[in-house]
């Protein structure tokens, strides 16, 4: 496991004060007191579709627009009267009554990195400061549950903006480092040798190295008690039967694995369901490559059926297990695609309007929120920026988005600046 990974698992504790607790209490000491929000979600599954997925070929088709805008893909009716999805979302269309589809997301960043930053943090990029991701903020605010890491990335941390930003490395995600759909799937360092003495020595030494590095950065290298707590908590995770069981996707019945699909989309979403059921507070997973500047139709038809099967299975599975009510599922991408098909049969970057999907966790089921105009060029009704989406997601998790966290230099920074809770998205 990397040093960053050990810093994450080392923050886990059962009852006693951990290093993360210590840092959190220090950072909060001089900040404002905020009235608590009653959360409607205990966990978040964020499904990120990298590259910028086309809204026209997914959740906001334009069947009556001229072909140069509409494209060559068809659309199908959904469970919502008069509303249509792309022809590749066959199973998802039949679950539209459990979703909120936001068709009016908008921001001004057409570069991949900057759009990704917006959608993982709720902030526009700044040359002066890197902001923390949803997962790291949730980890900071709530810490671990059931001795599991609060924030997990499947199969790995997808980009630097999914990390801690200005927060401590203790709030980094736990990255699997392995593909759940692989027959050789194995989570790093959860399957330890039988030699307890050697294992404990190796684990303690590795974590101690990480702690020494961490404290060097924080200029607190003389805090031996906190270091002891830190590596003991790290060992408690990597030797934990509960952790091993949560990550053991092979324990799922064959019928469930087949329902999700024996592919990266299916098995990543299935593992996400296992993790939130066990107590992980935020799971971030990515799927596909959607930067389709050319040949968008074969690109979508090649990737979307697996997503459609897996996403529909995830919503059904969470629902029948009684988890959907308290688990927020969010599907997002960094931006949308241009209104017109280009000369190569694809679409280019377009941040002016795109779609995001929510389900469960206190979101309102069975609605289309906002709209783009007839050619999918810009919001026509109820535009939502990344700061509004982030504020609303935090609200559902019981986190006050304008609460201040402490950045380097003892600077108080709001979790999200300028966003509003979009009450129409809430049940």
C-alpha positions in Angstrom: 0.0 0.0 0.0 1.2 3.5 -0.8 2.1 5.9 2.0 -1.0 7.9 1.1 -3.1 4.7 1.5 -1.6 3.9 4.9 -2.3 7.5 6.0 -5.9 6.9 5.1 -6.4 3.6 6.9 -4.3 4.8 9.8 -7.0 7.3 10.5 -9.4 4.6 11.4 -10.3 4.1 15.1 -12.6 2.3 17.4 -13.6 4.5 20.4 -10.2 6.1 21.3 -8.8 9.3 19.9 -7.1 8.9 16.5 -4.7 11.1 14.7 -7.5 12.2 12.4 -9.6 13.1 15.4 -6.8 15.2 16.8 -6.2 17.1 13.6 -9.9 17.6 13.1 -10.3 19.1 16.6 -7.3 21.4 16.2 -8.6 22.6 12.8 -12.0 23.3 14.2 -10.9 25.1 17.3 -11.3 28.6 16.2 -14.0 28.2 13.6 -17.7 29.1 13.8 -20.4 26.9 15.3 -23.0 25.7 12.8 -26.5 24.4 13.4 -26.6 20.7 12.5 -28.5 19.5 9.5 -30.4 16.2 9.8 -28.9 14.0 7.0 -31.1 12.1 4.7 -28.2 10.1 3.3 -25.7 8.0 5.2 -23.5 7.2 2.1 -22.8 8.5 -1.4 -21.9 6.5 -4.5 -20.5 8.8 -7.1 -20.3 7.3 -10.6 -18.0 9.5 -12.7 -18.0 9.1 -16.5 -14.6 10.6 -17.5 -14.1 12.5 -20.7 -17.3 14.5 -20.8 -20.3 12.3 -21.8 -22.8 13.6 -24.3 -26.1 14.7 -22.8 -27.8 14.3 -26.2 -26.9 10.6 -26.4 -27.8 9.8 -22.8 -30.4 11.6 -20.6 -31.4 14.6 -22.8 -32.0 13.4 -26.4 -33.4 15.9 -28.9 -35.6 13.7 -31.1 -37.3 16.7 -32.8 -34.2 18.7 -33.5 -32.6 18.8 -37.0 -30.3 15.8 -37.6 -27.1 17.8 -37.2 -28.1 18.5 -33.6 -30.1 15.3 -32.9 -27.4 12.9 -34.2 -28.1 9.4 -35.5 -29.0 7.7 -32.3 -32.6 7.1 -31.4 -34.5 7.6 -28.2 -37.0 5.6 -26.1 -39.8 6.4 -23.7 -39.2 6.2 -20.0 -41.4 5.6 -16.9 -42.0 9.3 -16.8 -44.8 10.5 -19.1 -43.5 12.3 -22.2 -39.8 12.0 -21.2 -37.3 10.1 -23.3 -33.7 8.7 -22.8 -31.2 7.5 -25.4 -31.9 4.2 -27.0 -29.0 2.6 -25.2 -30.5 3.3 -21.7 -33.2 0.6 -22.0 -33.1 -0.7 -18.4 -32.5 2.7 -16.9 -35.5 4.2 -18.7 -37.7 1.7 -16.8 -36.4 3.0 -13.5 -36.8 6.7 -14.3 -39.5 7.0 -11.7 -36.7 6.4 -9.1 -34.4 9.1 -10.5 -33.9 12.8 -10.6 -32.4 13.9 -13.9 -30.9 17.3 -13.9 -30.8 18.6 -17.5 -29.6 22.1 -16.7 -26.1 21.6 -15.2 -23.8 24.4 -16.4 -20.3 25.9 -15.9 -17.7 27.6 -18.0 -14.8 25.2 -18.0 -14.2 23.4 -21.4 -10.8 21.8 -20.4 -11.0 18.3 -19.0 -8.9 19.1 -15.9 -10.8 22.2 -15.0 -14.2 20.6 -15.6 -13.2 17.7 -13.5 -12.1 20.0 -10.7 -15.5 21.7 -10.7 -17.5 18.4 -10.5 -15.4 16.9 -7.7 -15.1 20.0 -5.5 -17.9 22.4 -6.3 -15.2 25.1 -6.9 -13.7 26.6 -10.0 -9.9 25.9 -10.1 -7.6 28.4 -8.4 -3.9 28.8 -8.9 -3.6 29.7 -5.2 -5.3 26.7 -3.6 -6.4 23.1 -4.4 -9.8 22.3 -2.9 -10.8 19.0 -1.3 -13.1 16.5 -3.0 -16.5 15.4 -1.8 -15.0 12.2 -0.4 -12.3 13.9 1.5 -14.7 16.5 3.0 -17.1 13.7 4.1 -14.2 11.8 5.5 -13.1 14.9 7.4 -16.5 15.6 8.8 -17.6 12.1 9.7 -14.5 9.8 9.9 -14.8 6.0 9.7 -17.7 3.8 10.4 -17.5 0.1 11.4 -13.7 0.3 11.2 -13.9 0.8 7.4 -12.3 3.6 5.4 -14.8 6.4 5.1 -13.8 7.1 1.4 -13.0 4.5 -1.2 -12.1 4.8 -4.9 -12.8 2.0 -7.4 -10.5 0.9 -9.0 -8.2 3.8 -8.0 -8.2 7.5 -7.3 -9.3 8.7 -10.8 -7.7 12.1 -10.7 -5.9 14.5 -8.4 -9.1 16.4 -7.8 -10.6 13.3 -6.1 -8.1 13.9 -3.3 -7.7 15.9 -0.2 -6.8 19.3 -1.6 -5.7 21.5 1.3 -6.9 19.0 3.9 -4.5 16.5 5.6 -3.4 13.4 3.8 -5.3 11.5 6.6 -8.5 12.2 4.5 -7.2 10.6 1.3 -9.3 7.9 -0.4 -8.5 4.2 0.1 -7.8 3.1 -3.5 -8.3 -0.6 -4.4 -5.5 -0.8 -6.9 -7.2 -3.7 -8.6 -10.1 -4.3 -11.0 -13.2 -5.9 -9.4 -14.2 -7.6 -12.6 -10.9 -9.4 -12.9 -10.6 -13.1 -11.9 -7.4 -12.1 -10.0 -9.1 -9.3 -8.1 -7.4 -8.7 -4.8 -7.4 -5.6 -2.7 -4.0 -4.4 -1.7 -2.8 -5.6 1.7 -6.1 -7.1 2.8 -4.9 -10.6 2.3 -2.0 -10.8 4.7 0.4 -13.7 5.3 -0.3 -16.1 8.2 2.9 -15.1 10.1 1.4 -12.6 12.5 4.7 -11.4 13.9 6.2 -10.7 10.5 3.0 -9.2 9.3 2.7 -6.9 12.3 6.3 -5.9 12.0 6.0 -5.1 8.3 2.7 -3.2 8.7 3.9 -1.2 11.7 7.2 -0.3 10.0 5.5 0.8 6.8 2.9 2.9 8.6 5.5 4.4 10.9 7.4 5.5 7.8 4.2 7.1 6.5 3.5 8.8 9.8 7.1 10.1 10.1 6.7 11.6 6.6 3.3 13.1 7.5 4.4 14.6 10.8 7.4 16.0 9.0 5.1 17.8 6.7 3.0 19.0 9.6 6.0 19.9 11.7 4.8 17.6 14.5 7.3 14.8 14.4 7.6 14.6 18.2 4.0 13.4 18.8 4.9 9.7 19.5 1.5 8.9 21.1 -0.4 10.0 18.1 2.0 8.0 15.9 1.4 4.9 18.0 -2.4 5.3 17.7 -2.0 5.9 14.0 -0.2 2.7 13.1 -2.3 0.6 15.4 -5.4 1.8 13.6 -3.8 1.1 10.3 -3.1 -2.5 11.3 -6.6 -2.9 12.7 -8.0 -2.3 9.2 -5.6 -4.4 7.1 -6.0 -7.3 9.5 -9.8 -6.8 10.0 -12.2 -9.6 9.1 -15.0 -7.1 8.6 -12.9 -5.2 6.0 -12.0 -8.4 4.2 -15.7 -9.4 4.0 -16.8 -6.0 2.7 -14.3 -6.1 -0.2 -14.9 -9.8 -1.0 -17.0 -9.5 -4.1 -16.7 -13.3 -4.6 -19.1 -13.7 -1.7 -21.9 -12.4 -3.9 -24.2 -15.0 -5.5 -23.6 -15.7 -9.1 -27.1 -14.5 -10.0 -26.4 -11.0 -8.5 -23.0 -10.7 -10.2 -24.7 -11.7 -13.5 -27.5 -9.1 -12.9 -24.9 -6.3 -12.6 -22.8 -7.7 -15.5 -19.4 -9.5 -15.4 -17.6 -6.4 -16.7 -15.9 -3.3 -15.1 -19.2 -1.3 -15.0 -21.1 -4.1 -13.3 -18.6 -5.3 -10.8 -17.4 -1.8 -9.8 -21.0 -0.9 -9.0 -21.7 -4.1 -7.2 -18.6 -3.6 -5.0 -19.8 -0.1 -4.3 -23.1 -1.5 -3.0 -21.2 -3.9 -0.8 -19.1 -1.1 0.6 -21.9 1.3 1.5 -23.8 -1.6 3.0 -20.8 -2.3 5.3 -20.4 1.3 6.4 -18.2 3.1 3.8 -19.5 6.7 3.6 -18.4 7.6 0.1 -17.5 5.4 -2.9 -16.2 7.0 -6.0 -16.0 4.9 -9.1 -15.3 5.7 -12.7 -16.4 3.9 -15.9 -15.7 4.3 -19.6 -14.0 6.9 -21.8 -16.4 9.4 -23.2 -14.3 12.0 -25.0 -15.9 11.1 -28.3 -14.7 13.7 -30.7 -15.2 11.2 -33.5 -17.7 8.3 -34.2 -19.9 9.0 -31.2 -22.5 6.5 -32.2 -20.3 3.4 -32.1 -18.5 4.8 -29.1 -21.8 5.1 -27.2 -23.2 1.8 -28.3 -20.0 0.1 -27.3 -20.0 1.4 -23.7 -23.5 2.4 -22.7 -25.2 -1.0 -22.6 -22.8 -2.2 -19.8 -23.4 1.1 -17.9 -27.2 0.8 -18.4 -27.3 -2.8 -17.1 -25.1 -2.0 -14.1 -26.7 1.2 -13.1 -30.2 -0.2 -13.3 -29.0 -3.2 -11.3 -27.5 -1.0 -8.6 -30.7 1.0 -8.2 -32.8 -2.1 -8.0 -30.4 -3.8 -5.6 -30.1 -0.9 -3.3 -33.9 -0.6 -3.3 -34.7 -4.2 -2.5 -32.1 -4.3 0.3 -33.6 -1.2 1.9 -30.5 0.9 1.2 -31.6 3.3 -1.5 -33.5 5.6 0.9 -30.2 6.3 2.8 -27.7 6.0 -0.1 -27.3 8.9 -2.6 -26.3 7.7 -6.0 -24.9 10.4 -8.3 -23.9 10.1 -12.0 -21.8 13.0 -13.4 -19.1 13.9 -15.9 -16.9 17.0 -16.4 -19.1 18.6 -19.0 -21.4 17.8 -22.0 -20.8 17.8 -25.8 -21.3 20.3 -28.5 -24.9 20.8 -29.9 -23.8 20.0 -33.4 -22.2 16.8 -34.7 -18.8 17.6 -36.1 -17.3 16.5 -39.4 -15.9 13.3 -37.8 -19.2 12.2 -36.5 -18.5 13.2 -32.9 -19.1 16.0 -30.5 -16.6 18.3 -28.9 -16.4 19.8 -25.4 -19.4 21.8 -24.2 -19.7 23.0 -20.6 -22.7 25.3 -21.1 -25.2 22.6 -20.5 -25.1 18.9 -19.6 -26.9 16.3 -17.4 -26.4 14.8 -13.9 -28.5 12.0 -12.4 -29.4 11.5 -8.7 -31.2 8.7 -7.0 -32.0 7.9 -3.4 -30.5 9.4 -0.3 -33.3 12.0 0.1 -33.4 13.1 -3.5 -36.8 13.5 -5.1 -37.7 10.4 -7.2 -39.3 10.6 -10.6 -38.5 14.0 -11.9 -36.7 15.9 -14.7 -35.3 19.1 -13.2 -34.4 22.0 -15.4 -34.1 21.8 -19.2 -31.8 22.6 -22.0 -33.1 24.4 -25.1 -34.4 22.7 -28.2 -30.9 22.1 -29.6 -29.2 21.3 -26.3 -27.1 24.4 -26.5 -27.7 26.1 -23.1 -30.0 25.9 -20.1 -33.6 27.0 -20.9 -34.9 26.6 -17.3 -33.4 26.3 -13.8 -29.7 26.3 -14.4 -27.6 24.6 -11.7 -23.8 25.2 -11.2 -21.3 22.9 -9.6 -21.5 24.9 -6.4 -25.3 24.4 -6.2 -25.0 20.7 -6.8 -22.2 20.3 -4.2 -24.1 22.3 -1.6 -27.2 20.1 -2.2 -25.2 16.9 -1.9 -23.6 18.0 1.3 -27.0 19.1 2.7 -28.3 15.5 2.1 -25.2 14.2 4.0 -26.0 16.6 6.9 -23.0 18.9 6.1 -23.3 22.7 6.1 -21.6 23.7 2.9 -20.6 27.2 4.0 -18.9 25.9 7.1 -15.3 26.9 7.2 -12.4 24.4 7.2 -8.8 25.4 7.9 -6.4 25.6 5.0 -2.7 26.1 5.2 -1.6 29.4 6.8 -4.6 29.1 9.2 -7.0 30.4 6.5 -10.6 29.5 7.0 -12.2 28.3 3.7 -15.8 27.5 3.1 -16.5 23.9 2.1 -18.4 25.4 -0.9 -18.5 29.1 -1.7 -21.7 30.7 -3.0 -23.8 27.6 -3.6 -27.4 27.1 -2.6 -29.5 24.1 -1.6 -31.7 23.3 -4.5 -34.8 22.3 -2.6 -36.6 21.0 -5.6 -34.1 18.2 -5.8 -35.0 17.0 -2.3 -37.8 14.5 -1.5 
